[in-house]
Amino acid sequence: MNQLISVGALESFLIAIFVLFLGHFINARIPVLKKFNIPEPIVGGLVVASAITVLHFRGIELDFHLPLQHTFMLMFFATVGLAANYTQLIKGGAKVFIFLGVASLYIMIQNGIGVSLATALGLDPLMGLIAGSITLSGGHGTGAAWAQTFQDVYGMNNVLEIAMASATFGLIMGGIIGSPVAQRLIDKNKLQSQYGATNKTHDQFPELVTYSENEEDNVTAKKVIETLFILLICVTGAKYLEQWVSSFDITWLMIPDFVYALFIGVVITNVVEVTKVQKMDVDTVDILGTVSLALFLAMALMSLKLWNILDLAVPFLIILIVQSMMLAVFTYFVTYRVMGRNYDAAVIASGHCGFGLGATPTAVMNMGSVVNRFGPSPQAFMVVPIVGAFFIDIVNLIILQATLTIIG
């Protein structure tokens, strides 16, 4: 039995910040990582997770205490909402539904690949759904929910362990392939942001939230406190709004709490915009959003149990590797073209890699690493989180039910 070492909240927070420094240090010294914009939380997080895996096999288990991890995620999505004033919503409205169609099409392809390969490799076809949209487009939460269903209805064993390992594999791969796909599209097609690649975008476009860690912002302590207050309203409101909706016991309506944080942010920023009561400080929203996302991802990745991936059978690993390759090909040739063949489309393609294999925060992390280097893409940060955070889960549920009816 492994020796369990509990790491306190303060120490765990310190390690999370170290993950970001470590990722920056490694990226700066390994040209290929810098060239393809591999996100720093992915690099640093995987190094720390690998070290923890070595300790695991030596009989030492580290248990991090990260009470603020979920709060940072909610804060980030609140900033996405606060950046969505009605002028930006009008610009990106149609693209949301176009991208939803593209993402929905790929879920069907994803499940087709999973079921076909599972059958060809001698596995139960249902296992192909576990290595399909259940865990890849759905993530850990959807994987855990469906694992119980597969066990109760179909009598399958060890589904939860396989689902968690599959979702973890997808989370890692989604963060690795997204930025290189965008990089290739940008280089090949000589794309550029309409706002330029300068670190002083806010000087010329003060209304934009860039999510670039290199942006030179004019931020004061007073602005930070004011914006933090608004973000915590969004976070707290999301908690109570989720509880209120859940009280109606509508089983098909499973909306994650970060969607509520985003929604409250949209309401606040547009009420403020229309009434002119207070002007939202974009610089501060930008900085707090970037910091929140970086810390959330660092905490999530340093907590990965990589040894679960080692427990996957070879046939299952084959399916997941093929799924990763196919999504990269699909986003490069289909997502990019359908979304407009421009810089925004390339950034959206990197985001699609993120939530098509992992989760919406991974998608945003991919896009953030691209805009850090090539300039802002407000349309991508509008379209991808809305589709990835809400609409795609509903579509995934419908497609999975239809697929089960066909193969069951």
C-alpha positions in Angstrom: 0.0 0.0 0.0 1.3 3.4 -1.0 2.3 6.0 1.6 -0.1 8.9 1.4 1.4 12.4 1.8 -1.1 15.2 2.0 0.1 18.5 0.6 -1.5 21.6 2.2 -3.4 24.2 0.3 -0.7 26.9 0.5 2.0 24.4 -0.6 -0.1 23.1 -3.4 -0.8 26.6 -4.6 3.0 27.3 -4.6 3.6 24.1 -6.7 0.9 25.3 -9.2 2.7 28.6 -9.7 6.0 26.6 -10.0 4.4 24.6 -12.8 3.9 27.8 -14.8 7.5 28.9 -14.3 8.8 25.4 -15.2 6.7 25.4 -18.4 8.1 28.8 -19.3 11.7 27.7 -18.5 11.4 24.5 -20.6 9.7 26.2 -23.6 12.4 28.9 -23.7 15.1 26.3 -24.0 13.5 23.7 -26.3 13.0 25.4 -29.7 10.4 22.9 -31.0 8.1 23.6 -28.0 8.4 27.3 -28.6 8.0 27.0 -32.3 4.7 25.1 -32.1 3.4 27.2 -29.2 2.9 24.2 -26.8 1.1 25.8 -23.8 3.3 26.3 -20.8 0.8 24.7 -18.3 0.8 21.6 -20.5 4.7 21.4 -20.5 5.2 22.2 -16.8 2.2 20.2 -15.7 3.3 17.0 -17.5 6.8 17.3 -16.0 5.4 17.6 -12.5 2.8 14.9 -13.2 5.5 12.6 -14.5 7.6 13.1 -11.3 4.5 12.3 -9.2 4.0 9.2 -11.3 7.5 8.1 -10.5 6.8 8.6 -6.8 3.6 6.6 -7.2 5.5 3.6 -8.5 8.0 4.0 -5.6 5.2 3.7 -3.1 4.6 7.4 -2.4 1.2 9.1 -3.2 0.9 12.8 -3.2 -2.5 14.3 -2.5 -2.7 18.0 -3.4 -5.2 20.2 -1.7 -6.4 22.8 -4.3 -9.6 24.4 -3.0 -9.3 27.3 -5.5 -8.9 25.2 -8.6 -12.6 25.3 -9.5 -13.0 28.9 -8.5 -10.2 29.9 -10.9 -12.0 28.0 -13.7 -15.3 29.9 -12.9 -13.4 33.2 -12.8 -11.9 32.6 -16.2 -15.3 31.8 -17.8 -16.8 34.8 -16.1 -14.2 37.0 -17.9 -15.2 35.4 -21.2 -18.7 36.5 -20.4 -17.6 40.0 -19.4 -15.8 40.3 -22.7 -19.0 39.5 -24.7 -20.6 42.9 -25.1 -23.4 43.1 -27.6 -21.2 44.5 -30.4 -18.9 41.4 -30.2 -21.9 39.1 -29.9 -23.4 40.5 -33.1 -20.1 40.0 -34.9 -19.7 36.4 -33.8 -23.4 35.3 -33.7 -23.6 33.3 -37.0 -20.2 31.8 -36.5 -21.4 30.1 -33.2 -24.0 28.1 -35.1 -21.6 27.3 -38.0 -19.0 26.0 -35.6 -21.7 24.0 -33.7 -22.5 22.3 -37.0 -18.8 21.5 -37.6 -18.3 20.2 -34.1 -21.5 18.1 -34.2 -20.4 16.5 -37.5 -17.1 15.5 -35.9 -18.8 13.9 -32.9 -20.5 11.5 -35.3 -17.2 10.9 -37.1 -15.5 10.4 -33.7 -18.0 7.8 -32.6 -17.8 6.1 -36.0 -14.0 5.8 -35.7 -14.3 4.5 -32.1 -16.9 1.8 -32.9 -15.3 0.7 -36.1 -11.8 0.3 -34.6 -13.2 -1.4 -31.4 -14.9 -3.9 -33.6 -11.9 -4.5 -35.8 -9.6 -4.9 -32.8 -12.0 -7.5 -31.2 -13.4 -5.2 -28.5 -17.0 -4.6 -27.6 -18.3 -1.9 -30.0 -19.6 0.0 -27.0 -16.0 0.4 -25.8 -15.6 2.4 -29.0 -18.0 5.0 -27.6 -15.9 5.2 -24.4 -12.9 6.0 -26.7 -15.2 8.3 -28.7 -17.3 11.3 -27.8 -18.1 10.0 -24.3 -14.7 10.8 -22.9 -13.0 12.8 -25.7 -15.7 15.4 -26.6 -17.4 14.8 -23.2 -14.5 14.9 -20.8 -14.1 13.3 -17.4 -17.6 14.3 -16.1 -19.4 12.8 -19.0 -17.2 9.7 -18.9 -18.0 9.1 -15.2 -21.7 9.5 -15.9 -21.8 7.1 -18.8 -19.6 4.6 -17.1 -22.3 4.0 -14.5 -24.9 3.6 -17.2 -22.7 1.1 -19.1 -22.2 -0.9 -15.9 -25.8 -1.0 -14.9 -27.5 -1.4 -18.3 -24.9 -3.4 -20.3 -23.1 -5.2 -17.4 -19.7 -4.0 -18.4 -16.9 -4.0 -15.8 -14.0 -1.5 -15.1 -15.6 1.1 -17.4 -15.0 4.0 -15.0 -11.3 3.3 -14.8 -11.0 3.1 -18.6 -13.2 6.2 -19.1 -11.0 8.3 -16.7 -7.8 7.1 -18.4 -9.3 7.8 -21.8 -10.4 11.3 -20.8 -6.9 12.0 -19.3 -5.2 10.9 -22.5 -7.5 13.1 -24.5 -6.9 16.1 -22.3 -3.1 15.8 -22.8 -3.3 15.2 -26.5 -5.8 18.0 -27.0 -3.4 20.4 -25.4 -0.5 19.1 -27.5 -1.9 19.1 -31.0 -4.0 22.3 -31.0 -1.3 24.9 -31.3 0.8 23.1 -33.9 -2.3 22.8 -36.1 -2.9 26.6 -35.9 0.8 27.3 -36.3 0.9 25.2 -39.6 -2.3 27.0 -40.9 -0.9 30.4 -40.1 2.5 29.8 -41.6 1.3 28.1 -44.7 -1.5 30.6 -45.5 0.4 33.7 -44.2 -2.4 34.6 -41.9 -2.4 37.5 -39.5 -4.7 39.0 -36.9 -6.6 42.0 -38.1 -5.5 43.7 -34.8 -1.8 43.0 -35.4 0.7 41.0 -33.3 1.8 43.9 -31.1 1.9 43.7 -27.3 0.1 47.1 -27.1 -3.2 46.1 -28.8 -5.2 47.9 -26.1 -3.7 51.2 -27.1 -5.5 51.0 -30.5 -8.4 48.7 -29.6 -9.3 49.3 -26.0 -12.5 47.3 -26.2 -10.7 44.0 -26.9 -9.9 41.3 -24.3 -6.9 39.6 -25.9 -6.0 36.8 -23.3 -2.4 37.4 -24.2 0.1 37.2 -21.3 2.4 39.6 -23.2 -0.2 42.4 -23.5 1.0 45.7 -21.9 -2.0 46.7 -19.8 -2.6 49.8 -17.7 -3.9 48.2 -14.5 -4.3 49.7 -11.0 -5.0 48.2 -7.6 -8.5 49.9 -7.6 -9.3 48.4 -11.0 -8.2 45.0 -9.9 -10.4 45.1 -6.8 -13.4 46.4 -8.7 -13.1 43.7 -11.4 -12.4 41.0 -8.9 -15.6 42.0 -7.1 -17.6 41.6 -10.3 -15.9 38.2 -11.1 -16.8 36.9 -7.6 -20.4 38.0 -8.2 -20.4 35.8 -11.3 -18.8 32.9 -9.5 -21.1 33.1 -6.5 -24.1 33.7 -8.7 -23.2 30.6 -10.8 -23.2 28.5 -7.7 -26.7 29.5 -6.6 -28.1 29.6 -10.1 -26.9 26.0 -10.7 -28.5 24.9 -7.4 -31.8 26.6 -8.4 -31.9 25.0 -11.8 -31.0 21.6 -10.3 -34.0 21.9 -7.9 -36.3 21.4 -10.8 -34.8 17.9 -11.3 -34.8 18.1 -15.2 -32.6 15.1 -15.9 -31.8 16.0 -19.5 -30.7 19.5 -18.6 -27.1 19.0 -17.3 -25.5 22.5 -17.5 -22.0 22.8 -15.9 -21.6 25.7 -13.5 -19.1 27.5 -15.6 -21.8 28.1 -18.2 -23.7 30.0 -15.6 -20.6 32.1 -14.7 -20.2 32.9 -18.4 -23.9 33.8 -18.7 -23.9 36.1 -15.7 -20.8 37.8 -17.1 -22.6 38.4 -20.4 -25.6 39.9 -18.6 -23.5 42.2 -16.4 -21.3 43.5 -19.2 -24.2 44.3 -21.5 -26.3 45.9 -18.8 -23.2 48.1 -18.0 -22.7 48.8 -21.7 -26.3 49.9 -22.3 -26.9 51.9 -19.0 -23.4 53.5 -19.0 -23.4 53.2 -15.2 -19.9 51.9 -15.1 -17.3 51.2 -17.8 -15.9 47.7 -17.7 -12.1 47.9 -17.6 -11.0 45.6 -20.4 -7.3 45.6 -19.4 -8.1 44.3 -15.9 -10.6 41.7 -17.2 -7.9 40.6 -19.6 -5.2 40.1 -17.0 -7.4 38.4 -14.4 -8.8 36.1 -17.1 -5.3 35.1 -18.3 -4.1 34.5 -14.7 -7.2 32.5 -13.7 -6.9 30.3 -16.7 -3.2 29.7 -16.2 -3.6 28.8 -12.6 -6.6 26.5 -13.2 -4.8 24.6 -15.9 -1.6 24.3 -13.8 -3.6 22.9 -10.9 -5.5 20.5 -13.2 -2.4 19.1 -15.0 -0.2 18.7 -12.0 -3.0 16.6 -10.5 -3.2 14.2 -13.4 -2.8 10.5 -12.5 -0.7 9.5 -15.5 -0.4 5.9 -14.3 -4.0 5.4 -15.3 -3.0 5.8 -18.9 -0.5 3.0 -18.5 -3.3 0.7 -17.5 -5.0 1.1 -20.9 -4.8 -2.0 -23.1 -2.9 -1.7 -26.4 -6.1 -1.9 -28.5 -7.6 1.0 -26.6 -4.4 3.1 -26.9 -4.5 2.4 -30.7 -8.0 3.8 -30.9 -7.1 6.9 -28.9 -4.0 7.6 -31.0 -6.0 7.3 -34.2 -8.7 9.6 -32.7 -6.1 12.2 -32.0 -4.6 12.0 -35.5 -8.1 12.2 -37.1 -9.1 15.3 -35.2 -5.9 17.1 -36.2 -6.6 16.2 -39.8 -10.3 17.3 -39.5 -9.6 20.6 -37.9 -6.8 21.4 -40.4 -8.9 20.5 -43.6 -12.5 21.0 -42.5 -12.8 23.3 -39.4 -10.4 25.9 -40.8 -12.1 26.0 -44.2 -15.7 26.1 -43.0 -15.0 28.7 -40.4 -13.7 31.2 -43.1 -10.1 30.3 -44.0 -8.7 33.3 -42.1 -6.7 33.9 -38.9 -9.8 33.6 -36.7 -10.5 30.2 -38.3 -7.0 29.0 -37.6 -7.4 29.9 -33.9 -10.8 28.3 -33.8 -9.2 25.1 -35.3 -6.7 25.0 -32.4 -9.6 25.4 -30.0 -11.6 22.6 -31.6 -8.6 20.3 -31.0 -8.8 21.2 -27.4 -12.4 20.4 -26.6 -12.7 17.7 -29.3 -10.2 15.6 -27.3 -10.2 17.2 -23.9 -12.3 20.1 -22.5 -13.2 23.7 -23.1 -10.5 25.1 -20.8 -7.9 23.1 -22.9 -9.4 24.7 -26.0 -9.0 28.2 -24.6 -5.5 27.3 -23.5 -4.6 26.3 -27.0 -6.1 29.5 -28.4 -4.3 31.6 -25.8 -0.9 30.2 -26.8 -1.6 31.1 -30.4 -2.8 34.7 -29.7 0.2 35.3 -27.4 2.4 35.0 -30.5 0.2 36.1 -33.4 -2.3 38.6 -32.0 -5.9 38.8 -30.8 -8.8 36.8 -32.1 -11.9 37.9 -30.1 -14.2 36.0 -32.5 -12.5 32.7 -31.6 -12.8 33.4 -27.9 -16.4 34.2 -28.4 -17.4 31.2 -30.6 -15.4 28.3 -29.1 -16.3 28.7 -25.3 -20.0 29.1 -26.1 -20.1 26.0 -28.2 -17.7 23.9 -26.1 -19.2 24.9 -22.8 -22.8 24.4 -23.5 -24.2 23.4 -26.9 -21.8 20.6 -27.6 -22.8 18.6 -24.5 -26.5 18.7 -25.6 -25.5 17.6 -29.1 -23.2 14.9 -27.7 -26.0 13.5 -25.6 -28.4 13.3 -28.6 -25.8 11.7 -30.8 -24.8 9.1 -28.2 -28.4 8.1 -27.6 -28.9 7.7 -31.3 -25.7 5.7 -31.7 -26.6 3.4 -28.8 -29.9 2.7 -30.4 -28.2 1.7 -33.7 -25.5 -0.6 -32.2 -27.3 -1.7 -29.1 
